[in-house]
Amino acid sequence: MREYLQAHSVEFDDRNIRQSETAREELRARSQDLIVPLLLYGDHEVVGFDPDALDTVIAEYRETTAV
């Protein structure tokens, strides 16, 4: 997912649950499971690598960040 977003020039916060207890607790607060990768954007939640869902999020991202 990280590489896909980078290839599409999408800015994101990368939070590693293996290295950060804060990131782990944040994920637990949003989900019962520690499933990664997880992308949260607006009302979207993309679990796992799903190019179609990512393309939807990228399109919305571009609309909201267009100058």
Backbone as CSV, one residue per row, in Angstrom:
resi,resn,N_x,N_y,N_z,CA_x,CA_y,CA_z,C_x,C_y,C_z
1,MET,0.824,-1.178,0.000,0.000,0.000,0.000,0.879,1.258,0.000
2,ARG,1.911,1.237,0.813,2.812,2.391,0.898,3.372,2.753,-0.482
3,GLU,3.876,1.747,-1.174,4.470,1.988,-2.487,3.428,2.483,-3.489
4,TYR,2.223,1.943,-3.412,1.137,2.338,-4.314,0.795,3.808,-4.105
5,LEU,0.672,4.225,-2.862,0.357,5.624,-2.573,1.498,6.540,-3.007
6,GLN,2.726,6.125,-2.742,3.875,6.926,-3.166,3.923,7.049,-4.684
7,ALA,3.658,5.964,-5.396,3.670,5.983,-6.859,2.609,6.928,-7.424
8,HIS,1.530,7.160,-6.629,0.462,8.063,-7.059,0.574,9.446,-6.410
9,SER,1.745,9.718,-5.825,2.048,11.024,-5.216,1.025,11.441,-4.166
10,VAL,0.640,10.493,-3.328,-0.307,10.758,-2.249,0.475,10.886,-0.941
11,GLU,0.285,12.010,-0.259,0.931,12.203,1.034,0.157,11.429,2.093
12,PHE,0.875,10.827,3.031,0.220,10.051,4.082,1.131,9.974,5.291
13,ASP,0.532,9.692,6.445,1.278,9.424,7.665,1.454,7.920,7.768
14,ASP,2.676,7.487,7.872,2.989,6.067,7.981,3.220,5.752,9.448
15,ARG,2.350,4.960,10.023,2.446,4.614,11.439,2.720,3.126,11.562
16,ASN,3.824,2.801,12.186,4.267,1.414,12.295,3.893,0.862,13.668
17,ILE,2.968,-0.089,13.695,2.500,-0.634,14.969,3.548,-1.516,15.645
18,ARG,4.551,-1.936,14.916,5.636,-2.720,15.530,6.605,-1.824,16.289
19,GLN,6.700,-0.579,15.871,7.676,0.326,16.470,7.057,1.345,17.415
20,SER,5.748,1.488,17.387,5.109,2.537,18.166,3.909,2.016,18.946
21,GLU,4.017,2.086,20.254,2.890,1.696,21.106,1.710,2.631,20.857
22,THR,1.977,3.895,20.630,0.912,4.865,20.342,0.148,4.470,19.087
23,ALA,0.871,4.080,18.046,0.222,3.647,16.799,-0.605,2.385,17.036
24,ARG,-0.074,1.462,17.834,-0.803,0.225,18.150,-2.108,0.534,18.877
25,GLU,-2.047,1.412,19.867,-3.246,1.767,20.628,-4.254,2.516,19.762
26,GLU,-3.773,3.363,18.877,-4.669,4.075,17.956,-5.409,3.091,17.062
27,LEU,-4.702,2.092,16.570,-5.332,1.087,15.717,-6.332,0.253,16.517
28,ARG,-5.974,-0.116,17.723,-6.902,-0.873,18.575,-8.173,-0.078,18.848
29,ALA,-8.059,1.224,19.000,-9.223,2.066,19.269,-10.160,2.115,18.064
30,ARG,-9.622,1.936,16.869,-10.427,1.998,15.647,-10.928,0.638,15.206
31,SER,-10.245,-0.412,15.612,-10.563,-1.754,15.127,-10.303,-2.760,16.238
32,GLN,-11.044,-3.826,16.236,-10.838,-4.879,17.232,-9.558,-5.671,16.963
33,ASP,-9.132,-5.695,15.716,-7.962,-6.469,15.315,-6.836,-5.548,14.887
34,LEU,-5.626,-6.040,14.992,-4.468,-5.296,14.504,-4.174,-5.739,13.078
35,ILE,-5.045,-5.345,12.166,-4.917,-5.717,10.754,-4.214,-4.586,10.022
36,VAL,-3.162,-4.943,9.327,-2.429,-3.970,8.529,-2.166,-4.553,7.153
37,PRO,-2.011,-3.762,6.129,-2.110,-2.319,6.187,-3.565,-1.859,6.313
38,LEU,-3.711,-0.692,6.887,-5.020,-0.059,7.044,-4.879,1.390,6.644
39,LEU,-5.744,1.848,5.762,-5.754,3.242,5.335,-7.075,3.857,5.756
40,LEU,-6.989,4.965,6.462,-8.177,5.717,6.866,-8.102,7.086,6.209
41,TYR,-9.157,7.410,5.490,-9.216,8.725,4.843,-10.679,9.138,4.779
42,GLY,-11.014,10.219,5.467,-12.410,10.648,5.501,-13.267,9.514,6.031
43,ASP,-14.301,9.169,5.279,-15.185,8.063,5.665,-14.706,6.718,5.138
44,HIS,-13.570,6.703,4.454,-13.051,5.480,3.838,-12.151,4.720,4.808
45,GLU,-12.271,3.413,4.752,-11.384,2.520,5.490,-10.994,1.397,4.532
46,VAL,-9.726,1.350,4.170,-9.230,0.326,3.253,-8.346,-0.628,4.054
47,VAL,-8.764,-1.888,4.125,-8.018,-2.904,4.858,-7.337,-3.806,3.837
48,GLY,-6.031,-3.970,3.993,-5.284,-4.776,3.042,-5.027,-4.006,1.756
49,PHE,-4.335,-4.625,0.842,-4.026,-3.969,-0.427,-5.165,-4.214,-1.403
50,ASP,-5.944,-3.156,-1.661,-7.110,-3.224,-2.541,-7.004,-2.068,-3.532
51,PRO,-6.383,-2.298,-4.703,-6.157,-1.219,-5.657,-7.422,-0.451,-6.057
52,ASP,-8.549,-1.129,-6.220,-9.782,-0.433,-6.602,-10.218,0.534,-5.502
53,ALA,-10.182,0.077,-4.261,-10.557,0.950,-3.147,-9.549,2.088,-2.999
54,LEU,-8.280,1.792,-3.191,-7.264,2.838,-3.112,-7.460,3.882,-4.203
55,ASP,-7.814,3.446,-5.407,-8.070,4.395,-6.495,-9.227,5.326,-6.156
56,THR,-10.250,4.813,-5.485,-11.380,5.638,-5.055,-10.908,6.693,-4.061
57,VAL,-10.104,6.274,-3.101,-9.582,7.198,-2.099,-8.655,8.220,-2.750
58,ILE,-7.816,7.779,-3.660,-6.894,8.687,-4.352,-7.667,9.739,-5.133
59,ALA,-8.729,9.341,-5.809,-9.547,10.296,-6.565,-10.142,11.348,-5.624
60,GLU,-10.656,10.916,-4.481,-11.216,11.871,-3.515,-10.115,12.766,-2.950
61,TYR,-8.950,12.193,-2.665,-7.809,12.948,-2.180,-7.444,14.048,-3.171
62,ARG,-7.381,13.699,-4.441,-7.029,14.686,-5.475,-8.063,15.810,-5.544
63,GLU,-9.331,15.477,-5.406,-10.401,16.485,-5.429,-10.249,17.468,-4.268
64,THR,-9.914,16.956,-3.102,-9.833,17.826,-1.926,-8.521,18.569,-1.820
65,THR,-7.486,18.123,-2.529,-6.194,18.798,-2.453,-5.888,19.610,-3.708
66,ALA,-6.814,19.617,-4.671,-6.586,20.368,-5.910,-6.512,21.864,-5.592
67,VAL,-5.575,22.521,-6.252,-5.378,23.961,-6.008,-6.180,24.758,-6.990
